[in-house]
Amino acid sequence: MRRREFVSKTAASVLAAAGLGCQSGRSRDRRRTERAGAGMQPVLHHVRPTERHWVGDGFHVSTLVSPHRLDPQLISPFLLLDHAAPRRFEPAARRRGVGEHPHRGFETVTFAYRGEVEHRDSNGGGGLIEPGDVQWMTAASGVVHEEFQSQDFTSRGGLFEMVQLWVNLPAARKMSSPRYQPLRDADFPRVPVGDVEARVIAGGFDRRERGPAQTHSDINVSDLSVGSGAEARFRFADGTTTLLLVLAGKVRAQRSVDASAGELLVLDRRQPGDIELAGVEPARLLVLNGTPLGEPVVAHGPFVMNTADEVRQAYADYRAGRMGHL
């Protein structure tokens, strides 16, 4: 995504390493509201990826959502969504990934679907996530971290699929203490919804069992397994943001919109209603829902704050080493 060049070359290289300095990976979307069935929330945007780009040398992603591509107020409290679709990596001696880089003002959430990722940060957080696991890093006042494919995965090679989500923090929490949560697949409750199974990661799903992730704002994160011909109907609180990412297969949403692997649906929160999904073929989806923060968003490179002065201060603090080092 595009960025204004008010930072030094050193800072600009950090942006590229962090993944937010990308010029490619643009997505196109339908900007008209799709007609939905009676009592259902309309689809506002249907985003289709057109290009992939490398984040470091280990994550080949499509950026489906970012503050520079959709109105950040429209997608609040979410900021960015990268999908690294399944890709085979050959065995290698050197780990692939993204080296040391900073963040401040938000949270990064990495979902491992295939392959393994090792994380390390300047606050002492870190570990290995395997297929089905999630790592939830709250950068808050600032951390420096790295993410690489694990040494075991690097040595043997194989299919690799990940999603990274950025979740904004409320202004009152942006300078709170960093935190790292390693979340294991076995700890996520499974909830039946119609013919579909939801795996609950954060918040709740359909007002039922809650996931183990601790959050700083009111958000609900789940993924769904949808069989061919399976159907589910559910609802989130009125006025909240809902994003549906199809990870694999094909679904019909709101009886009117077919979405395939790699595509994203943004629902229209101005028109409350139910969400209905039907499996056109076996599918997996990531479902993101949250209460909009209603605060200014100033995103530049690896920092997301409420004012330009706060972003400039973040760069100064990083250069001065106040976010730590690995």
Summary of the structure (lengths in Angstrom):
residues: 326
radius of gyration: 18.8
end to end distance: 26.8
largest distance: 56.5
contacts: 1158
relative contact order: 0.19
helix: 12%
strand: 49%
